[in-house]
Amino acid sequence: MSATRAGPHDRCRLYLITPASLEPGEFAPLLFEALAAGDVAAVQLRLKEADDAALGRAIEVLRPIAQSRGVAFLLNDRPDLARASGCDGAHVGQEDTPAAQARRILGPDLTLGVTCHASRDLAMAAGEAGADYVAFGAFFPSTTKEAPIRATVELLTWWAEIAQIPAVAIGGIAAGNCAPLVAAGADFLAVSAAVWSHRQGPGAGVRALNAAIAAAI
């Protein structure tokens, strides 16, 4: 994932977040199908309830699938394990490892993403702490994660105008509602259910989202 926004005509890209619970061997072909179906910038492994052993197993199975296709493989919340296990970086929330500490753990070369909800102040602080991208949301109701805070498209427009750090839009995003986020300046769309729960499979979910992004540019 690029740490800077190169220009206003850059293509918004997909950022896949795994289901909250998965069996690595069963999920591996689904991940392969999704990544083979079209452009994906990153995959975040988000298993909040898993212990270190389960996380290690999931990383061992899934990381090579992503990295072999040039897709960044990020770990939620655990910059220490991300660095130790060959991941490309980590994503931290406001109640997880502080961004500045995560940056020190990851070092200068691995990607750090930070959840900023709908807050301009949190986004500015994340940038100062060394974040490579900020995540805004939720933009829509989500079946994946309860999110009482709602972000607006105006927030994305403001960030695109004042910052070089990319913005990830998250929360209930699907092919049918993503166009305003793309038009407002989102660099990445973080999606989960729209891909993994797509009635025709994850490959169809990726194709539908990439088509919607292309139509919105």
MDAnalysis code that builds the backbone (N, CA, C; Angstrom):
import MDAnalysis as mda
import numpy as np

u = mda.Universe.empty(651, n_residues=217, atom_resindex=np.repeat(np.arange(217), 3), trajectory=True)
u.add_TopologyAttr("name", ["N", "CA", "C"] * 217)
u.add_TopologyAttr("resid", np.arange(1, 218))
u.add_TopologyAttr("resname", ["MET", "SER", "ALA", "THR", "ARG", "ALA", "GLY", "PRO", "HIS", "ASP", "ARG", "CYS", "ARG", "LEU", "TYR", "LEU", "ILE", "THR", "PRO", "ALA", "SER", "LEU", "GLU", "PRO", "GLY", "GLU", "PHE", "ALA", "PRO", "LEU", "LEU", "PHE", "GLU", "ALA", "LEU", "ALA", "ALA", "GLY", "ASP", "VAL", "ALA", "ALA", "VAL", "GLN", "LEU", "ARG", "LEU", "LYS", "GLU", "ALA", "ASP", "ASP", "ALA", "ALA", "LEU", "GLY", "ARG", "ALA", "ILE", "GLU", "VAL", "LEU", "ARG", "PRO", "ILE", "ALA", "GLN", "SER", "ARG", "GLY", "VAL", "ALA", "PHE", "LEU", "LEU", "ASN", "ASP", "ARG", "PRO", "ASP", "LEU", "ALA", "ARG", "ALA", "SER", "GLY", "CYS", "ASP", "GLY", "ALA", "HIS", "VAL", "GLY", "GLN", "GLU", "ASP", "THR", "PRO", "ALA", "ALA", "GLN", "ALA", "ARG", "ARG", "ILE", "LEU", "GLY", "PRO", "ASP", "LEU", "THR", "LEU", "GLY", "VAL", "THR", "CYS", "HIS", "ALA", "SER", "ARG", "ASP", "LEU", "ALA", "MET", "ALA", "ALA", "GLY", "GLU", "ALA", "GLY", "ALA", "ASP", "TYR", "VAL", "ALA", "PHE", "GLY", "ALA", "PHE", "PHE", "PRO", "SER", "THR", "THR", "LYS", "GLU", "ALA", "PRO", "ILE", "ARG", "ALA", "THR", "VAL", "GLU", "LEU", "LEU", "THR", "TRP", "TRP", "ALA", "GLU", "ILE", "ALA", "GLN", "ILE", "PRO", "ALA", "VAL", "ALA", "ILE", "GLY", "GLY", "ILE", "ALA", "ALA", "GLY", "ASN", "CYS", "ALA", "PRO", "LEU", "VAL", "ALA", "ALA", "GLY", "ALA", "ASP", "PHE", "LEU", "ALA", "VAL", "SER", "ALA", "ALA", "VAL", "TRP", "SER", "HIS", "ARG", "GLN", "GLY", "PRO", "GLY", "ALA", "GLY", "VAL", "ARG", "ALA", "LEU", "ASN", "ALA", "ALA", "ILE", "ALA", "ALA", "ALA", "ILE"])
u.atoms.positions = np.array([
    [0.841, -1.194, 0.000],
    [0.000, 0.000, 0.000],
    [0.877, 1.245, 0.000],
    [0.568, 2.173, -0.895],
    [1.353, 3.402, -0.975],
    [1.135, 4.262, 0.262],
    [2.215, 4.849, 0.770],
    [2.129, 5.693, 1.949],
    [1.762, 7.125, 1.613],
    [1.694, 7.454, 0.347],
    [1.312, 8.804, -0.062],
    [0.323, 8.749, -1.202],
    [-0.491, 9.778, -1.278],
    [-1.440, 9.913, -2.365],
    [-0.713, 10.592, -3.510],
    [-0.604, 9.930, -4.649],
    [0.224, 10.444, -5.738],
    [-0.484, 11.485, -6.586],
    [-1.800, 11.494, -6.598],
    [-2.474, 12.465, -7.440],
    [-3.964, 12.246, -7.461],
    [-4.731, 13.221, -7.953],
    [-6.183, 13.146, -7.891],
    [-6.800, 12.107, -8.808],
    [-6.040, 11.584, -9.747],
    [-6.617, 10.621, -10.688],
    [-6.210, 9.188, -10.358],
    [-5.591, 8.980, -9.221],
    [-5.262, 7.619, -8.819],
    [-6.540, 6.811, -8.638],
    [-6.474, 5.549, -8.945],
    [-7.636, 4.683, -8.829],
    [-7.830, 4.237, -7.389],
    [-9.039, 4.402, -6.886],
    [-9.393, 3.841, -5.583],
    [-9.280, 2.319, -5.676],
    [-8.808, 1.690, -4.598],
    [-8.552, 0.252, -4.639],
    [-9.229, -0.455, -3.469],
    [-9.389, -1.754, -3.596],
    [-10.030, -2.559, -2.554],
    [-9.052, -2.953, -1.462],
    [-9.574, -3.014, -0.257],
    [-8.838, -3.427, 0.945],
    [-9.756, -4.437, 1.627],
    [-9.399, -5.695, 1.572],
    [-10.253, -6.745, 2.106],
    [-9.958, -7.013, 3.577],
    [-11.015, -7.153, 4.367],
    [-10.902, -7.519, 5.779],
    [-11.514, -8.902, 5.943],
    [-10.787, -9.801, 6.575],
    [-11.280, -11.174, 6.704],
    [-12.482, -11.235, 7.643],
    [-13.256, -12.304, 7.558],
    [-14.289, -12.529, 8.571],
    [-13.663, -12.602, 9.961],
    [-14.482, -12.349, 10.980],
    [-13.978, -12.321, 12.357],
    [-13.598, -13.696, 12.874],
    [-14.089, -14.729, 12.221],
    [-13.767, -16.100, 12.610],
    [-13.601, -16.921, 11.337],
    [-12.555, -17.707, 11.285],
    [-12.334, -18.541, 10.109],
    [-11.425, -19.702, 10.443],
    [-11.526, -20.749, 9.638],
    [-10.602, -21.875, 9.694],
    [-9.664, -21.699, 8.510],
    [-8.375, -21.528, 8.766],
    [-7.460, -21.137, 7.690],
    [-7.499, -22.034, 6.461],
    [-7.518, -23.331, 6.652],
    [-7.513, -24.233, 5.516],
    [-8.766, -24.103, 4.668],
    [-9.907, -23.868, 5.292],
    [-11.154, -23.705, 4.557],
    [-11.247, -22.334, 3.907],
    [-10.656, -21.330, 4.553],
    [-10.742, -19.966, 4.031],
    [-9.745, -19.723, 2.904],
    [-8.661, -20.480, 2.875],
    [-7.598, -20.244, 1.893],
    [-8.114, -20.222, 0.446],
    [-8.919, -21.195, 0.002],
    [-9.393, -21.130, -1.391],
    [-10.312, -19.946, -1.658],
    [-11.037, -19.491, -0.640],
    [-11.883, -18.315, -0.807],
    [-11.026, -17.068, -1.000],
    [-9.943, -16.973, -0.227],
    [-9.025, -15.846, -0.385],
    [-8.375, -15.882, -1.760],
    [-7.946, -17.048, -2.171],
    [-7.325, -17.184, -3.495],
    [-8.308, -16.755, -4.585],
    [-9.553, -17.176, -4.473],
    [-10.570, -16.814, -5.467],
    [-10.761, -15.298, -5.515],
    [-10.828, -14.669, -4.341],
    [-11.035, -13.221, -4.278],
    [-9.878, -12.479, -4.934],
    [-8.667, -12.865, -4.619],
    [-7.502, -12.146, -5.133],
    [-7.278, -12.404, -6.615],
    [-7.725, -13.546, -7.093],
    [-7.576, -13.847, -8.516],
    [-8.612, -13.135, -9.371],
    [-9.637, -12.570, -8.735],
    [-10.758, -12.006, -9.482],
    [-10.546, -10.571, -9.925],
    [-9.554, -9.883, -9.359],
    [-9.351, -8.490, -9.736],
    [-8.454, -7.768, -8.763],
    [-8.308, -6.465, -8.978],
    [-7.379, -5.657, -8.205],
    [-7.756, -5.584, -6.727],
    [-6.818, -5.940, -5.872],
    [-6.949, -5.808, -4.416],
    [-5.618, -5.296, -3.897],
    [-5.652, -4.262, -3.082],
    [-4.417, -3.673, -2.564],
    [-3.914, -4.369, -1.317],
    [-4.837, -4.789, -0.444],
    [-4.419, -5.312, 0.854],
    [-5.465, -6.253, 1.419],
    [-4.997, -7.131, 2.285],
    [-5.857, -8.012, 3.068],
    [-5.485, -7.829, 4.529],
    [-6.483, -7.551, 5.346],
    [-6.252, -7.456, 6.786],
    [-6.821, -8.690, 7.474],
    [-5.961, -9.399, 8.194],
    [-6.406, -10.532, 9.003],
    [-6.936, -9.984, 10.319],
    [-8.234, -10.130, 10.528],
    [-8.874, -9.549, 11.705],
    [-9.585, -10.644, 12.494],
    [-8.841, -11.270, 13.398],
    [-9.375, -12.334, 14.243],
    [-9.237, -11.890, 15.695],
    [-10.166, -11.064, 16.145],
    [-10.030, -10.401, 17.442],
    [-10.015, -11.385, 18.609],
    [-10.684, -12.505, 18.476],
    [-10.809, -13.448, 19.586],
    [-9.773, -14.568, 19.536],
    [-8.922, -14.594, 18.546],
    [-7.971, -15.695, 18.385],
    [-6.755, -15.503, 19.287],
    [-6.225, -16.615, 19.806],
    [-4.995, -16.539, 20.583],
    [-3.801, -16.526, 19.644],
    [-2.601, -16.404, 20.199],
    [-1.407, -16.282, 19.365],
    [-1.191, -17.509, 18.484],
    [-1.507, -18.683, 19.013],
    [-1.306, -19.898, 18.233],
    [-2.224, -19.916, 17.014],
    [-3.491, -19.534, 17.218],
    [-4.447, -19.511, 16.111],
    [-4.079, -18.430, 15.098],
    [-3.633, -17.282, 15.590],
    [-3.201, -16.225, 14.688],
    [-2.000, -16.673, 13.864],
    [-1.048, -17.326, 14.529],
    [0.137, -17.798, 13.825],
    [-0.205, -18.785, 12.736],
    [-1.134, -19.670, 13.013],
    [-1.551, -20.645, 12.010],
    [-2.220, -19.951, 10.836],
    [-3.108, -18.995, 11.117],
    [-3.796, -18.282, 10.044],
    [-2.802, -17.497, 9.188],
    [-1.847, -16.857, 9.830],
    [-0.832, -16.106, 9.080],
    [-0.023, -17.040, 8.189],
    [0.363, -18.173, 8.754],
    [1.180, -19.133, 8.002],
    [0.476, -19.604, 6.736],
    [-0.833, -19.796, 6.821],
    [-1.585, -20.314, 5.681],
    [-1.957, -19.211, 4.687],
    [-2.375, -18.045, 5.201],
    [-2.983, -17.026, 4.353],
    [-2.005, -15.977, 3.825],
    [-0.981, -15.670, 4.599],
    [-0.037, -14.636, 4.177],
    [0.591, -14.942, 2.819],
    [1.072, -16.171, 2.580],
    [1.697, -16.435, 1.278],
    [0.744, -16.258, 0.104],
    [-0.545, -16.516, 0.312],
    [-1.506, -16.362, -0.775],
    [-1.577, -14.908, -1.207],
    [-1.625, -14.012, -0.229],
    [-1.686, -12.583, -0.538],
    [-0.368, -12.085, -1.114],
    [0.708, -12.377, -0.439],
    [2.003, -11.817, -0.847],
    [2.455, -12.352, -2.202],
    [2.078, -13.567, -2.544],
    [2.469, -14.117, -3.842],
    [1.818, -13.369, -4.993],
    [0.732, -12.637, -4.694],
    [0.048, -11.852, -5.713],
    [0.367, -10.364, -5.592],
    [1.332, -10.014, -4.756],
    [1.685, -8.621, -4.568],
    [0.684, -7.842, -3.750],
    [-0.103, -8.537, -2.939],
    [-1.119, -7.912, -2.095],
    [-0.577, -7.811, -0.671],
    [-0.633, -6.626, -0.089],
    [-0.132, -6.434, 1.273],
    [-0.974, -7.245, 2.258],
    [-0.286, -7.923, 3.178],
    [-0.974, -8.724, 4.193],
    [-0.747, -8.059, 5.546],
    [-1.831, -7.514, 6.117],
    [-1.759, -6.751, 7.361],
    [-2.459, -7.500, 8.480],
    [-1.979, -7.290, 9.696],
    [-2.547, -7.950, 10.865],
    [-3.224, -6.918, 11.749],
    [-4.417, -7.217, 12.173],
    [-5.140, -6.304, 13.047],
    [-4.562, -6.329, 14.458],
    [-4.275, -5.145, 14.996],
    [-4.013, -4.931, 16.416],
    [-2.645, -5.369, 16.919],
    [-1.928, -6.246, 16.229],
    [-0.735, -6.869, 16.790],
    [0.520, -6.525, 15.979],
    [1.035, -5.321, 16.143],
    [2.251, -4.971, 15.402],
    [3.427, -5.867, 15.749],
    [3.481, -6.352, 16.986],
    [4.585, -7.228, 17.394],
    [4.558, -8.536, 16.608],
    [3.394, -9.147, 16.535],
    [3.264, -10.409, 15.810],
    [3.373, -10.186, 14.306],
    [2.872, -9.052, 13.835],
    [2.992, -8.745, 12.410],
    [4.450, -8.717, 11.991],
    [5.269, -8.053, 12.773],
    [6.690, -7.948, 12.434],
    [7.379, -9.304, 12.544],
    [7.038, -10.061, 13.574],
    [7.720, -11.341, 13.813],
    [7.342, -12.410, 12.803],
    [6.175, -12.264, 12.168],
    [5.665, -13.349, 11.322],
    [5.713, -13.034, 9.836],
    [6.371, -11.940, 9.443],
    [6.541, -11.653, 8.035],
    [5.380, -10.956, 7.369],
    [4.466, -10.384, 8.168],
    [3.374, -9.610, 7.580],
    [3.923, -8.292, 7.034],
    [3.116, -7.633, 6.232],
    [3.540, -6.367, 5.633],
    [3.225, -5.166, 6.512],
    [2.527, -5.392, 7.611],
    [2.214, -4.287, 8.507],
    [1.082, -4.648, 9.432],
    [0.553, -3.632, 10.110],
    [-0.501, -3.846, 11.092],
    [-1.472, -2.672, 11.067],
    [-2.680, -2.949, 11.505],
    [-3.694, -1.910, 11.670],
    [-4.091, -1.866, 13.142],
    [-4.139, -0.666, 13.713],
    [-4.496, -0.527, 15.119],
    [-5.693, 0.400, 15.259],
    [-6.547, 0.080, 16.240],
    [-7.674, 0.933, 16.568],
    [-7.318, 1.879, 17.688],
    [-8.279, 2.700, 18.066],
    [-8.028, 3.678, 19.113],
    [-7.903, 3.045, 20.493],
    [-8.373, 1.814, 20.639],
    [-8.269, 1.105, 21.920],
    [-7.223, 0.005, 21.868],
    [-6.449, -0.042, 20.804],
    [-5.392, -1.034, 20.654],
    [-4.045, -0.400, 20.987],
    [-2.983, -0.967, 20.476],
    [-1.650, -0.401, 20.667],
    [-1.620, 1.039, 20.155],
    [-1.170, 2.023, 20.948],
    [-1.091, 3.405, 20.460],
    [-0.270, 3.494, 19.182],
    [-0.680, 4.402, 18.308],
    [-0.061, 4.489, 16.984],
    [1.444, 4.721, 17.059],
    [1.883, 5.607, 17.932],
    [3.316, 5.898, 18.014],
    [4.094, 4.668, 18.467],
    [3.522, 3.913, 19.413],
    [4.176, 2.689, 19.872],
    [4.187, 1.647, 18.760],
    [3.072, 1.529, 18.042],
    [3.008, 0.582, 16.931],
    [4.042, 0.922, 15.863],
    [4.227, 2.210, 15.606],
    [5.231, 2.634, 14.635],
    [6.632, 2.197, 15.071],
    [6.916, 2.341, 16.341],
    [8.244, 1.926, 16.840],
    [8.428, 0.421, 16.697],
    [7.383, -0.339, 16.977],
    [7.471, -1.797, 16.890],
    [7.663, -2.240, 15.444],
    [6.900, -1.651, 14.549],
    [6.953, -2.045, 13.143],
    [8.230, -1.583, 12.450],
    [8.814, -0.503, 12.963],
    [9.956, 0.072, 12.276],
    [9.512, 0.917, 11.105],
    [10.445, 1.444, 10.351],
    [10.101, 2.398, 9.291],
    [9.569, 1.774, 8.011],
    [9.736, 0.480, 7.832],
    [9.465, -0.119, 6.527],
    [8.104, -0.806, 6.407],
    [7.509, -1.209, 7.526],
    [6.224, -1.898, 7.469],
    [5.076, -0.894, 7.545],
    [3.932, -1.281, 6.994],
    [2.775, -0.393, 6.902],
    [2.036, -0.313, 8.230],
    [1.661, 0.906, 8.620],
    [0.848, 1.137, 9.816],
    [-0.426, 1.871, 9.419],
    [-1.556, 1.274, 9.753],
    [-2.846, 1.921, 9.562],
    [-3.500, 2.183, 10.901],
    [-4.279, 3.258, 10.979],
    [-4.888, 3.655, 12.244],
    [-6.360, 4.004, 12.032],
    [-7.228, 3.436, 12.865],
    [-8.638, 3.781, 12.864],
    [-8.825, 5.183, 13.427],
    [-9.572, 6.015, 12.714],
    [-9.802, 7.395, 13.162],
    [-11.282, 7.746, 13.241],
    [-12.148, 6.756, 13.062],
    [-13.596, 6.944, 13.157],
    [-14.042, 8.097, 12.254],
    [-14.638, 9.136, 12.830],
    [-15.068, 10.300, 12.045],
    [-14.369, 11.558, 12.541],
    [-13.177, 11.403, 13.073],
    [-12.491, 12.494, 13.761],
    [-11.335, 13.064, 12.950],
    [-11.407, 14.340, 12.696],
    [-10.297, 15.017, 12.051],
    [-9.085, 15.069, 12.976],
    [-9.337, 15.289, 14.254],
    [-8.231, 15.371, 15.220],
    [-7.482, 14.048, 15.319],
    [-8.229, 12.933, 15.364],
    [-7.572, 11.624, 15.433],
    [-6.763, 11.357, 14.172],
    [-7.273, 11.774, 13.032],
    [-6.543, 11.565, 11.784],
    [-5.249, 12.366, 11.764],
    [-5.308, 13.609, 12.201],
    [-4.101, 14.424, 12.241],
    [-3.081, 13.829, 13.207],
    [-3.562, 13.354, 14.366],
    [-2.667, 12.750, 15.352],
    [-2.043, 11.469, 14.811],
    [-2.828, 10.682, 14.082],
    [-2.294, 9.447, 13.497],
    [-1.201, 9.755, 12.497],
    [-1.415, 10.772, 11.683],
    [-0.388, 11.159, 10.728],
    [0.892, 11.593, 11.418],
    [0.746, 12.359, 12.487],
    [1.921, 12.806, 13.232],
    [2.645, 11.647, 13.903],
    [1.900, 10.586, 14.246],
    [2.500, 9.418, 14.900],
    [3.157, 8.465, 13.919],
    [3.024, 8.735, 12.620],
    [3.694, 7.906, 11.630],
    [2.811, 6.939, 10.878],
    [1.491, 7.153, 10.909],
    [0.593, 6.260, 10.172],
    [0.840, 6.367, 8.673],
    [0.737, 5.246, 7.978],
    [0.843, 5.220, 6.523],
    [-0.516, 5.409, 5.867],
    [-1.589, 5.137, 6.607],
    [-2.929, 5.458, 6.145],
    [-3.836, 5.644, 7.359],
    [-4.920, 6.382, 7.166],
    [-5.936, 6.545, 8.198],
    [-7.228, 5.921, 7.698],
    [-8.018, 5.376, 8.616],
    [-9.275, 4.731, 8.258],
    [-10.432, 5.510, 8.867],
    [-11.350, 5.943, 8.016],
    [-12.539, 6.675, 8.451],
    [-13.771, 5.791, 8.304],
    [-14.701, 5.907, 9.255],
    [-15.960, 5.184, 9.171],
    [-16.604, 5.031, 10.543],
    [-17.746, 4.445, 10.609],
    [-18.395, 3.740, 9.506],
    [-19.231, 4.702, 8.666],
    [-19.267, 4.431, 7.350],
    [-20.049, 5.261, 6.455],
    [-21.477, 4.753, 6.295],
    [-21.669, 3.440, 6.469],
    [-22.993, 2.847, 6.340],
    [-23.175, 1.809, 7.454],
    [-24.406, 1.429, 7.765],
    [-24.617, 0.351, 8.727],
    [-23.909, -0.917, 8.265],
    [-23.338, -1.639, 9.206],
    [-22.550, -2.821, 8.872],
    [-23.033, -4.032, 9.643],
    [-23.054, -5.170, 8.978],
    [-23.376, -6.431, 9.644],
    [-22.137, -7.077, 10.239],
    [-20.963, -6.525, 9.920],
    [-19.705, -7.128, 10.358],
    [-19.273, -6.621, 11.731],
    [-19.471, -5.322, 11.970],
    [-18.978, -4.720, 13.201],
    [-19.896, -3.580, 13.598],
    [-20.343, -3.591, 14.862],
    [-21.188, -2.506, 15.354],
    [-20.367, -1.219, 15.418],
    [-20.895, -0.163, 14.817],
    [-20.168, 1.100, 14.755],
    [-21.149, 2.252, 14.931],
    [-21.311, 2.756, 16.156],
    [-22.268, 3.833, 16.394],
    [-21.860, 5.162, 15.765],
    [-20.580, 5.322, 15.462],
    [-20.097, 6.575, 14.878],
    [-20.266, 6.518, 13.362],
    [-20.835, 7.578, 12.796],
    [-21.007, 7.664, 11.356],
    [-20.108, 8.758, 10.787],
    [-19.385, 8.424, 9.733],
    [-18.545, 9.390, 9.026],
    [-19.292, 9.895, 7.800],
    [-18.863, 11.025, 7.284],
    [-19.511, 11.628, 6.126],
    [-18.542, 11.709, 4.954],
    [-19.099, 11.832, 3.764],
    [-18.245, 11.955, 2.592],
    [-17.453, 13.258, 2.629],
    [-17.991, 14.260, 3.311],
    [-17.273, 15.530, 3.429],
    [-15.940, 15.351, 4.139],
    [-15.885, 14.408, 5.076],
    [-14.644, 14.129, 5.780],
    [-13.575, 13.617, 4.803],
    [-13.969, 12.753, 3.899],
    [-13.026, 12.243, 2.894],
    [-12.539, 13.362, 1.981],
    [-13.442, 14.230, 1.579],
    [-13.060, 15.345, 0.710],
    [-12.072, 16.269, 1.409],
    [-12.362, 16.572, 2.675],
    [-11.459, 17.426, 3.460],
    [-10.076, 16.801, 3.558],
    [-10.019, 15.519, 3.864],
    [-8.729, 14.844, 4.020],
    [-7.958, 14.818, 2.705],
    [-8.657, 14.554, 1.616],
    [-7.993, 14.514, 0.311],
    [-7.395, 15.865, -0.049],
    [-8.004, 16.934, 0.433],
    [-7.522, 18.278, 0.103],
    [-6.327, 18.709, 0.946],
    [-6.226, 18.179, 2.187],
    [-5.196, 18.710, 3.094],
    [-4.066, 17.727, 3.400],
    [-4.217, 16.452, 3.060],
    [-3.244, 15.447, 3.497],
    [-2.717, 14.618, 2.326],
    [-1.491, 14.164, 2.470],
    [-0.885, 13.251, 1.508],
    [-1.019, 11.793, 1.940],
    [-1.395, 11.556, 3.188],
    [-1.567, 10.187, 3.685],
    [-2.883, 9.628, 3.162],
    [-2.889, 8.444, 2.577],
    [-4.120, 7.877, 2.034],
    [-5.201, 7.656, 3.082],
    [-6.438, 7.661, 2.617],
    [-7.598, 7.413, 3.476],
    [-8.299, 6.135, 3.050],
    [-8.626, 5.318, 4.046],
    [-9.415, 4.111, 3.844],
    [-10.826, 4.394, 4.355],
    [-11.825, 4.120, 3.532],
    [-13.221, 4.223, 3.957],
    [-13.696, 2.837, 4.362],
    [-14.446, 2.765, 5.466],
    [-14.858, 1.473, 6.005],
    [-16.277, 1.566, 6.556],
    [-16.956, 0.443, 6.581],
    [-18.242, 0.364, 7.244],
    [-19.414, 0.192, 6.301],
    [-19.861, -1.055, 6.112],
    [-21.051, -1.325, 5.325],
    [-20.926, -1.033, 3.849],
    [-19.705, -0.997, 3.330],
    [-19.483, -0.609, 1.938],
    [-19.772, -1.782, 1.003],
    [-20.495, -1.482, -0.070],
    [-20.842, -2.492, -1.066],
    [-20.799, -1.855, -2.445],
    [-20.937, -2.680, -3.467],
    [-20.878, -2.165, -4.831],
    [-21.961, -1.122, -5.087],
    [-23.107, -1.287, -4.448],
    [-24.219, -0.396, -4.702],
    [-24.162, 0.945, -4.000],
    [-23.254, 1.111, -3.041],
    [-23.233, 2.381, -2.302],
    [-21.871, 3.063, -2.270],
    [-20.888, 2.520, -2.955],
    [-19.522, 3.025, -2.805],
    [-19.208, 4.237, -3.664],
    [-20.004, 4.532, -4.665],
    [-19.673, 5.603, -5.613],
    [-19.411, 6.950, -4.949],
    [-20.234, 7.398, -3.983],
    [-19.950, 8.688, -3.350],
    [-18.614, 8.720, -2.609],
    [-18.189, 7.601, -2.060],
    [-16.917, 7.537, -1.333],
    [-15.750, 7.656, -2.313],
    [-15.864, 6.992, -3.442],
    [-14.827, 7.079, -4.472],
    [-14.737, 8.513, -4.985],
    [-15.888, 9.104, -5.271],
    [-15.908, 10.468, -5.794],
    [-15.379, 11.475, -4.785],
    [-15.559, 11.189, -3.497],
    [-15.121, 12.117, -2.452],
    [-13.628, 12.055, -2.193],
    [-12.953, 11.016, -2.684],
    [-11.505, 10.965, -2.536],
    [-10.955, 9.809, -1.740],
    [-11.783, 8.797, -1.431],
    [-11.253, 7.629, -0.731],
    [-10.184, 6.949, -1.584],
    [-9.064, 6.615, -0.969],
    [-7.996, 5.917, -1.675],
    [-8.204, 4.405, -1.669],
    [-8.857, 3.920, -0.624],
    [-9.133, 2.495, -0.489],
    [-10.530, 2.316, 0.094],
    [-11.210, 1.251, -0.307],
    [-12.484, 0.860, 0.276],
    [-12.273, -0.437, 1.039],
    [-12.474, -0.399, 2.356],
    [-12.335, -1.597, 3.182],
    [-13.664, -2.334, 3.201],
    [-13.641, -3.581, 2.776],
    [-14.878, -4.349, 2.657],
    [-14.681, -5.738, 3.251],
    [-15.767, -6.287, 3.739],
    [-15.735, -7.643, 4.273],
    [-16.927, -8.429, 3.741],
    [-18.127, -8.180, 4.292],
    [-19.302, -8.956, 3.904],
    [-19.614, -8.846, 2.421],
    [-19.345, -7.689, 1.813],
    [-19.660, -7.503, 0.389],
    [-18.879, -8.467, -0.498],
    [-17.789, -9.004, 0.035],
    [-17.001, -9.999, -0.703],
    [-17.257, -11.401, -0.177],
    [-17.043, -11.598, 1.117],
    [-17.098, -12.963, 1.660],
    [-18.508, -13.523, 1.722],
    [-19.529, -12.647, 1.791],
    [-20.919, -13.117, 1.841],
    [-21.647, -12.914, 0.515],
    [-20.914, -12.583, -0.529],
    [-21.557, -12.393, -1.829],
    [-22.210, -13.704, -2.273],
    [-23.433, -13.608, -2.755],
    [-24.191, -14.834, -3.045],
    [-23.584, -15.655, -4.170],
    [-22.743, -15.035, -5.000],
    [-22.081, -15.766, -6.079],
    [-20.614, -16.042, -5.781],
    [-20.196, -15.811, -4.542],
    [-18.832, -16.115, -4.135],
    [-17.950, -14.882, -4.071],
    [-16.813, -14.990, -3.387],
    [-15.938, -13.835, -3.196],
    [-15.364, -13.262, -4.481],
    [-15.129, -14.090, -5.471],
    [-14.624, -13.579, -6.737],
    [-15.619, -12.620, -7.376],
    [-16.878, -12.995, -7.344],
    [-17.915, -12.127, -7.898],
    [-18.012, -10.838, -7.093],
    [-17.820, -10.929, -5.784],
    [-17.841, -9.738, -4.953],
    [-16.742, -8.758, -5.321],
    [-15.550, -9.265, -5.541],
    [-14.426, -8.404, -5.945],
    [-14.685, -7.794, -7.313],
    [-15.182, -8.578, -8.244],
    [-15.452, -8.048, -9.581],
    [-16.511, -6.948, -9.533],
    [-17.552, -7.154, -8.738],
    [-18.615, -6.158, -8.650],
    [-18.108, -4.860, -8.049],
    [-17.298, -4.949, -7.025],
    [-16.768, -3.744, -6.384],
    [-15.801, -3.003, -7.294],
    [-14.926, -3.728, -7.967],
    [-14.004, -3.062, -8.891],
    [-14.752, -2.406, -10.049],
    [-15.818, -3.030, -10.518],
    [-16.622, -2.419, -11.567],
    [-17.294, -1.142, -11.073],
    [-17.767, -1.162, -9.828],
    [-18.419, 0.013, -9.259],
    [-17.402, 1.143, -9.065],
    [-16.193, 0.803, -8.647],
    [-15.150, 1.818, -8.505],
    [-14.829, 2.451, -9.848],
    [-14.670, 1.621, -10.870],
    [-14.335, 2.137, -12.200],
    [-15.438, 3.055, -12.732],
    [-16.683, 2.705, -12.449],
    [-17.802, 3.516, -12.928],
    [-17.901, 4.844, -12.204],
    [-17.360, 4.905, -10.970],
    [-17.476, 6.114, -10.166],
    [-16.358, 7.114, -10.408],
    [-15.296, 6.695, -11.078],
    [-14.149, 7.571, -11.284],
    [-14.441, 8.600, -12.380],
])
